[in-house]
Amino acid sequence: MNFLNTAFGFFWRDESLAVLVMVLFLAGTLLHFRKDERKSLYNTLVFFAVCLFGQFASSLMYAMEFTRAASLLHEVFYIGIGIAVIRLWGQLIFRIILPLAKLSPLRITEDIIIIIAYIAWGMVRLRYAGLDLGSIVATSAMITAVVAFAMQDTLGNILGGLALQLDNSIEIGDWIEVDGVSGKVVDIRWRSTLVETRNWETVVFPNSQLMKNKFLVLGRRTSMPVQLRRWIWFNVSMNIPPTKVIRVVEESILQTEISNMARNPPPNCVLMEMDNKGFARYALRYWLTNLALDDPTDAAIRWHIMASLQRVGIKLAMEERSIHITKENEQYEEKVHHREIQLRMKTLRRVELFSQMTDEELGQLAENLRYAPFAKGSIITKQGTVAHWLYVIIKGEAEVYLERPNGVRRVIRNLSKGNFFGEMGMMTGAPRAASVVATTDVECYRLDKPMFEEILRERPSIAEEMAHILAVRRAELDSILQDLDQEVPSKALPQQRREILATMKRYFGL
């Protein structure tokens, strides 16, 4: 019995219960708030348990009267227990308390402070053990000098990491470019900085390399949001006035909501070069808000540029080369053209507005239709604007919405293949009653007023038939507006038909 009492008395000290309760509290708190770091916490608890077992083993040695060895082992394991407690407190402060206070020190800062605490704790315990710290410091100074000389590169990396932290040259989350490699900083360690590229690679840069060489921090500017300017290049024939190209491209881009493109500063188109090969070189400059999605955003903007230029009949210029081709015969070209006209006539026959027209009249319209593509997100027509043409969708989907004075949008209709819109603007000159946006890539045929006017003058009776169709569509829109609590004057269908017919006659001078 004396043996056990002696062993337990040596093992269980006055502070043992407080230390055990404190460790259990810290472990429970960390397990609750930092579930993703359980592995590190378990390792610390295992180390704490090993030290406790080591103290218990030293107490058995003490009971067997190996007092000197028992005291030495007890002190070693006591230092180990202190290290485990310091580690737990460090995790609690740096990973729970400071983030709650909206302070997020870097991991290297946490490591430095905890290591300093380890050293301080070890020296305090050594001092209590009766060791002369002065002789230890003198000896360690010589050892440090030898180690420093042998580990110049490693120390350079460590000091470089500290310097990067102290002057905030880079931070976790920054995008940097070093020697042509760009990526996102995900960790700054003692020896190196880890950078994840867009190609799903992790590049390890020694900290000394970052300190010795120039590197770019992408998208960062004092007191400004993170965004990076990108350039989209394209060529257009020098026969096209630059003012027209710039206006068409800028209007298209500014009216479109494109993901990851900043609205401020606004994108702009500039004429960069006039090449001696016969084309002018333009650039659309915009600001990218998500640096990880550079290529997808560039691709979306290129498609918007190409579609906007195609809608106004501007072709992208290509470098001219001398090549020999075999020209297709005229009969083949005529067949291709005939097939296209038949396809257009088939599309027009599905449009209720043209259902009373003859094949000859439809063929005349089909000859003058203009192909008009729109990229996803493009505003095809804008509420309140005046445009004297209508669109017939041949592929894709679009959405009709009303924009209230407070800026809130209300979707009133979805459009797909075969639907048409903009008829009131072409037939009466009225402003657009609603906006239409492309919800997918959309291909349309566009019919302009002058093309339709020729047919209307040859057969004015078409106006009466179309006025009835327009009146029905107008009544449907008025009904939708009333459901949305819009104030719309209620008119009978015959009255609306007469008013629309009168407006058409005035508009076309019939």
SULMO-V415883 format. One record per helix or strand. SS is the DSSP state (~ for helix, > for strand). FROM is the first residue (numbers start at 1). LEN is the number of residues. If there is no record, write none. Layout:
ss = (SS;SS)
from = (FROM;FROM)
len = (LEN;LEN)
//
This chain:
ss = (~;~;~;~;~;~;~;>;>;>;>;~;>;>;~;>;>;>;~;>;~;~;~;>;>;>;>;>;>;~;>;>;~;~;~)
from = (2;16;35;67;107;133;152;175;181;192;202;207;216;228;242;261;268;279;291;316;330;352;359;370;379;389;398;409;420;423;435;442;449;462;493)
len = (10;18;29;34;22;18;15;4;8;5;5;6;3;10;13;1;7;10;21;1;20;3;10;5;3;7;6;7;2;6;4;7;10;22;16)
//
